[in-house]
């Protein structure tokens, strides 16, 4: 009998949505002039984002001059109910009670406090006092995959259920006007969004099995993607050279991951690729020689939700799982600071026939 870690439930939670064009017309357009305004408008229009979510929307509340302390206090207020909603849905989908969990892992890079989400949600949802907890911070957009790998290893080794929560509130890190005109800040303000997503894992049972995890980090390009803690929130550094680095590494990562499991790219019928931006998806599609339909779910998530950092790849997986004919062999890909590329192979459980 298969006793490997199986994804038994997946739950998401989203704050209120805003239309991308409204964000531009009614807030961001007022903060640029001349050629910088034309550039910013072009970036917003070509971001691939149609709507996105914000726990703290600049259309309602401008936090750009808030101190980091103010932002961290607000993070707790907003992230706890959002995380609780995602976790509750994942548990319900898996048919688990919170008290069944042996491990509760949380990924977040947009807020910090102690006691944190892992402690507060474990308390509020009625997890066992003996539940083990893991908090993964500052890994950014790819954090869901090492988090999923760690949770899956726990399930396989201990034969107990585990739950992974990814929760990000990028809206809290709107930068001051003096910084916002920088090209990299324009890009980040045009792409990033808020969300929470949770995955419940069980030993065995029907669903997608976490078969394997792979990673590669190119430390020679470490300065191309950064996330700095400043006195006025966390500031994203996002070089336009990032897609070129992915172009160098993504094919080998995927070939190695699949090859050691006796598979090739043509055997994969589900691609959950983190939509860091349109160019990133274009590079992945080209290097892996995929047809347009392979990345439909990723592009749809980018359009509807934006780049929500760590939960985003789980939103794509959720979209794949909801299809009338869900995929049986899924490759998840996500990218972030390092520069780091992560891949995860999911295979349909033998319990599903």
HUZIPE-V921566 format. One record per pair of residues at least 24 apart in sequence whose C-alpha atoms are under 6 Angstrom apart, sorted by the first residue. I is the first residue (numbers start at 1). J is the second residue. If there is no record, write none. Layout:
I;J / I;J
This chain:
2;204 / 3;203 / 3;204 / 4;156 / 4;203 / 4;204 / 5;152 / 5;155 / 5;156 / 5;201 / 5;202 / 5;203 / 5;209 / 5;210 / 6;201 / 6;202 / 6;204 / 6;207 / 6;208 / 6;209 / 7;200 / 7;201 / 7;207 / 7;208 / 8;94 / 8;200 / 8;201 / 8;207 / 9;90 / 9;93 / 9;94 / 9;199 / 9;200 / 10;90 / 10;198 / 10;199 / 11;86 / 11;89 / 11;90 / 11;197 / 11;198 / 12;86 / 12;196 / 12;197 / 13;82 / 13;85 / 13;86 / 13;196 / 14;195 / 15;53 / 15;54 / 15;55 / 16;53 / 17;52 / 17;53 / 18;51 / 18;52 / 19;51 / 20;50 / 20;51 / 44;190 / 48;303 / 49;302 / 49;303 / 49;306 / 50;303 / 50;304 / 51;304 / 51;305 / 52;193 / 52;305 / 52;306 / 53;193 / 53;194 / 54;171 / 54;194 / 56;171 / 64;174 / 64;175 / 64;176 / 65;176 / 67;231 / 67;232 / 68;231 / 68;232 / 68;233 / 71;172 / 72;111 / 75;111 / 83;196 / 86;197 / 86;198 / 87;198 / 90;198 / 90;199 / 90;200 / 98;126 / 98;127 / 99;127 / 99;128 / 101;161 / 101;162 / 102;131 / 102;160 / 102;161 / 102;162 / 103;131 / 103;132 / 103;133 / 103;162 / 104;133 / 104;162 / 104;163 / 105;133 / 105;134 / 105;135 / 105;164 / 106;135 / 106;164 / 106;165 / 106;166 / 107;135 / 107;136 / 107;137 / 107;166 / 108;137 / 108;167 / 108;168 / 109;137 / 109;138 / 109;140 / 110;168 / 110;169 / 140;310 / 140;336 / 141;309 / 141;310 / 141;336 / 142;310 / 142;334 / 142;335 / 142;336 / 143;310 / 144;310 / 155;203 / 159;203 / 161;201 / 161;202 / 162;200 / 162;201 / 163;199 / 163;200 / 164;198 / 164;199 / 165;197 / 165;198 / 166;196 / 166;197 / 166;310 / 166;311 / 167;196 / 168;194 / 168;195 / 169;194 / 170;194 / 173;233 / 173;234 / 184;237 / 184;238 / 191;306 / 191;307 / 192;306 / 192;307 / 192;308 / 193;306 / 193;307 / 193;308 / 194;308 / 195;308 / 196;311 / 197;311 / 205;351 / 206;349 / 206;351 / 206;352 / 207;348 / 207;349 / 208;346 / 208;347 / 208;348 / 208;349 / 209;346 / 209;347 / 209;348 / 209;349 / 210;346 / 211;345 / 211;346 / 212;344 / 212;345 / 213;343 / 213;344 / 214;342 / 214;343 / 215;341 / 215;342 / 216;340 / 216;341 / 217;338 / 217;339 / 217;340 / 218;339 / 219;338 / 221;339 / 222;338 / 222;339 / 225;337 / 243;280 / 251;287 / 251;288 / 268;329 / 268;330 / 269;327 / 269;329 / 270;327 / 270;330 / 271;330 / 271;331 / 272;316 / 272;317 / 272;332 / 273;298 / 273;332 / 273;333 / 274;313 / 274;333 / 274;334 / 275;302 / 276;307
